[in-house]
């Protein structure tokens, strides 16, 4: 059963509801945890339906810590080459957060083409060798890389080419890379188009949120 669509919020804060001293990051005006999420092709600006579902599922698991959500600013158009601009925007935002909020724990995520954005940040070519050097992205500042606690991607094209982020690239060991069996975008030989359209629902949102919650 499909649940009602959640309102898109740029910041989901629950720490103010609890008594007691605020965590250091919150006391500095920074979120305890920030989710940077790149939406899928054709979705309107923001974190997209999968990113918002991940945020909504994750927030109650954080034990009262505050959660901010940043939607990567990029076209998310049918022109896959524009994905590189998403990697650039994400890199700039992560560098700014690392400077302004050094105690904030960072979580990266992406769906479909948005997962390719995160693959580029990880140094993993999102389409294997099909599109030349597509896959290079500005290097993350060391301080930003050190603050990244977890990564969650859904329907990741790189998964189809045998390079899931769970075991490849900069975030290997820190990432969960979810691919529905039969999904033609991420599953080798997949032919079930419908399999690409349910990542905002259980079990995928729950699996990703539990993974992230266990690392932040």
C-alpha positions as a printed NumPy array, in Angstrom:
array([[  0.   ,   0.   ,   0.   ],
       [  1.465,   3.338,  -1.009],
       [  1.795,   5.792,   1.82 ],
       [  0.896,   9.475,   1.439],
       [  3.615,  11.618,  -0.07 ],
       [  5.665,  13.392,   2.564],
       [  6.048,  17.141,   2.54 ],
       [  9.47 ,  18.151,   1.267],
       [ 11.392,  19.805,   4.072],
       [ 14.843,  21.302,   3.79 ],
       [ 15.524,  20.699,   7.487],
       [ 13.941,  18.034,   9.668],
       [ 14.766,  18.861,  13.281],
       [ 13.686,  16.798,  16.234],
       [ 16.331,  17.728,  18.811],
       [ 14.386,  20.784,  19.973],
       [ 11.62 ,  18.517,  21.233],
       [ 13.865,  16.855,  23.779],
       [ 14.998,  18.171,  27.161],
       [ 18.646,  18.387,  28.139],
       [ 21.725,  20.038,  26.661],
       [ 21.919,  20.265,  22.888],
       [ 24.639,  18.337,  21.002],
       [ 27.71 ,  20.353,  20.023],
       [ 26.785,  20.602,  16.339],
       [ 23.264,  21.819,  17.147],
       [ 24.608,  24.336,  19.665],
       [ 26.713,  25.855,  16.902],
       [ 23.665,  26.29 ,  14.68 ],
       [ 24.591,  23.265,  12.577],
       [ 22.647,  20.01 ,  12.149],
       [ 23.905,  16.908,  13.893],
       [ 23.478,  14.959,  10.66 ],
       [ 23.075,  16.201,   7.087],
       [ 21.784,  14.094,   4.206],
       [ 22.976,  15.272,   0.8  ],
       [ 20.821,  13.532,  -1.82 ],
       [ 20.824,  13.646,  -5.628],
       [ 17.401,  13.031,  -7.182],
       [ 16.604,  10.866, -10.187],
       [ 16.009,  11.841, -13.811],
       [ 13.043,  14.108, -14.401],
       [ 12.283,  14.828, -10.746],
       [ 11.765,  18.442,  -9.642],
       [ 14.509,  20.206,  -7.638],
       [ 15.021,  18.932,  -4.115],
       [ 15.937,  15.514,  -2.733],
       [ 13.329,  13.727,  -4.859],
       [ 10.865,  11.114,  -3.695],
       [ 13.495,   8.533,  -2.721],
       [ 15.65 ,  11.055,  -0.861],
       [ 12.665,  12.426,   1.043],
       [ 11.517,   8.911,   1.958],
       [ 15.011,   8.12 ,   3.241],
       [ 15.029,  11.3  ,   5.338],
       [ 11.553,  10.624,   6.742],
       [ 12.506,   7.064,   7.675],
       [ 15.899,   8.01 ,   9.091],
       [ 14.834,  10.951,  11.279],
       [ 13.089,   8.876,  14.009],
       [ 16.142,   6.603,  14.202],
       [ 18.52 ,   9.391,  15.2  ],
       [ 17.6  ,   9.504,  18.876],
       [ 16.601,  13.168,  18.92 ],
       [ 19.514,  14.445,  16.849],
       [ 18.696,  16.995,  14.139],
       [ 18.71 ,  16.107,  10.442],
       [ 19.147,  18.539,   7.555],
       [ 18.466,  17.574,   3.951],
       [ 20.24 ,  19.092,   0.933],
       [ 19.017,  18.341,  -2.6  ],
       [ 21.914,  18.379,  -5.053],
       [ 21.467,  21.179,  -7.583],
       [ 21.773,  19.727, -11.09 ],
       [ 19.495,  19.345, -14.128],
       [ 18.601,  15.642, -13.647],
       [ 17.726,  15.716, -17.339],
       [ 17.861,  13.037, -20.021],
       [ 21.29 ,  14.414, -20.971],
       [ 23.377,  12.143, -18.777],
       [ 26.492,  14.223, -19.412],
       [ 25.01 ,  16.932, -17.18 ],
       [ 25.486,  14.565, -14.239],
       [ 28.967,  16.03 , -13.82 ],
       [ 27.45 ,  19.343, -12.723],
       [ 25.742,  17.511,  -9.861],
       [ 29.059,  16.123,  -8.685],
       [ 30.505,  19.63 ,  -8.792],
       [ 27.624,  21.091,  -6.791],
       [ 27.856,  18.306,  -4.212],
       [ 31.592,  18.795,  -3.841],
       [ 31.185,  22.544,  -3.27 ],
       [ 28.419,  22.019,  -0.706],
       [ 30.386,  19.383,   1.18 ],
       [ 33.426,  21.653,   1.31 ],
       [ 31.306,  24.497,   2.711],
       [ 29.718,  22.258,   5.351],
       [ 33.098,  20.875,   6.395],
       [ 34.278,  24.429,   7.041],
       [ 31.147,  25.777,   8.718],
       [ 30.   ,  22.668,  10.596],
       [ 32.958,  20.403,  11.402],
       [ 30.942,  18.386,  13.952],
       [ 28.135,  17.545,  11.511],
       [ 28.087,  13.948,  10.29 ],
       [ 27.509,  13.755,   6.547],
       [ 25.429,  11.195,   4.681],
       [ 25.455,  10.983,   0.885],
       [ 22.702,   9.458,  -1.214],
       [ 21.313,   9.286,  -4.708],
       [ 18.704,   7.577,  -6.846],
       [ 19.255,   6.442, -10.442],
       [ 21.064,   9.296, -12.221],
       [ 21.544,  10.801,  -8.774],
       [ 23.354,   7.625,  -7.711],
       [ 25.672,   8.254, -10.653],
       [ 26.447,  11.678,  -9.147],
       [ 27.548,   9.966,  -5.938],
       [ 29.532,   7.382,  -7.93 ],
       [ 31.462,  10.236,  -9.507],
       [ 32.294,  11.623,  -6.059],
       [ 33.533,   8.143,  -5.148],
       [ 35.759,   8.051,  -8.239],
       [ 33.712,   5.226,  -9.779],
       [ 32.735,   5.627, -13.472],
       [ 28.927,   5.461, -13.358],
       [ 28.623,   3.874, -16.808],
       [ 31.728,   1.749, -16.826],
       [ 33.751,   2.543, -19.925],
       [ 30.784,   3.411, -22.14 ],
       [ 31.154,   7.203, -21.967],
       [ 34.849,   8.006, -22.079],
       [ 36.077,   9.653, -18.899],
       [ 32.662,  10.391, -17.431],
       [ 33.191,   9.665, -13.785],
       [ 35.834,  12.2  , -12.844],
       [ 34.759,  14.749, -10.254],
       [ 36.517,  17.427,  -8.224],
       [ 38.385,  15.747,  -5.36 ],
       [ 36.718,  16.039,  -1.99 ],
       [ 38.619,  18.101,   0.581],
       [ 40.109,  15.708,   3.156],
       [ 38.087,  17.298,   5.955],
       [ 34.822,  16.741,   4.045],
       [ 35.73 ,  13.136,   3.246],
       [ 36.486,  12.542,   6.927],
       [ 32.993,  13.745,   7.928],
       [ 31.179,  11.345,   5.592],
       [ 29.743,   8.66 ,   7.845],
       [ 27.537,   6.737,   5.401],
       [ 26.392,   6.527,   1.79 ],
       [ 23.112,   5.101,   0.446],
       [ 22.335,   4.787,  -3.254],
       [ 19.367,   3.24 ,  -5.035],
       [ 19.08 ,   1.955,  -8.597],
       [ 22.73 ,   2.83 ,  -9.195],
       [ 23.856,   2.482, -12.856],
       [ 27.395,   1.568, -11.746],
       [ 25.936,  -1.512, -10.02 ],
       [ 25.025,  -2.867, -13.458],
       [ 28.68 ,  -2.608, -14.502],
       [ 29.941,  -4.543, -11.501],
       [ 31.124,  -1.589,  -9.434],
       [ 28.618,  -1.051,  -6.606],
       [ 29.657,   1.647,  -4.151],
       [ 29.457,  -0.815,  -1.267],
       [ 32.726,  -2.378,  -2.446],
       [ 34.259,   0.127,  -4.869],
       [ 35.704,   3.619,  -4.736],
       [ 36.225,   6.145,  -1.989],
       [ 33.195,   5.038,   0.054],
       [ 33.724,   1.263,  -0.051],
       [ 32.745,  -0.191,   3.299],
       [ 30.691,   2.909,   4.155],
       [ 27.969,   2.469,   1.547],
       [ 24.813,   0.496,   0.924],
       [ 24.018,   0.072,  -2.78 ],
       [ 20.446,  -1.145,  -3.249],
       [ 19.295,  -2.649,  -6.54 ],
       [ 15.921,  -4.296,  -7.046],
       [ 16.177,  -7.595,  -8.952],
       [ 15.239,  -7.015, -12.577],
       [ 15.798,  -3.243, -12.466],
       [ 17.251,  -2.489, -15.943],
       [ 19.18 ,   0.52 , -14.631],
       [ 21.232,  -1.369, -12.052],
       [ 20.675,  -5.11 , -12.449],
       [ 22.729,  -6.941, -15.098],
       [ 20.289,  -8.235, -17.684],
       [ 17.353,  -6.599, -15.911],
       [ 14.212,  -6.028, -17.996],
       [ 11.577,  -5.086, -15.418],
       [ 11.049,  -1.317, -15.726],
       [  8.645,  -1.333, -12.781],
       [ 11.466,  -2.565, -10.537],
       [ 13.1  ,   0.871, -10.834],
       [ 10.127,   2.701,  -9.34 ],
       [  9.712,   1.485,  -5.771],
       [ 12.824,   2.532,  -3.88 ],
       [ 10.957,   5.008,  -1.696],
       [  8.969,   2.143,  -0.152],
       [  9.846,  -0.809,   2.096],
       [ 12.09 ,  -2.655,   2.209],
       [ 14.49 ,  -0.275,   0.472],
       [ 13.931,   2.925,   2.476],
       [ 14.023,   0.934,   5.708],
       [ 17.194,  -0.978,   4.82 ],
       [ 19.007,   2.197,   3.83 ],
       [ 17.864,   4.162,   6.871],
       [ 18.865,   1.372,   9.256],
       [ 22.288,   1.153,   7.625],
       [ 22.818,   4.896,   7.899],
       [ 21.522,   5.066,  11.479],
       [ 24.012,   2.416,  12.454],
       [ 26.898,   4.54 ,  11.219],
       [ 26.048,   8.051,  12.463]])
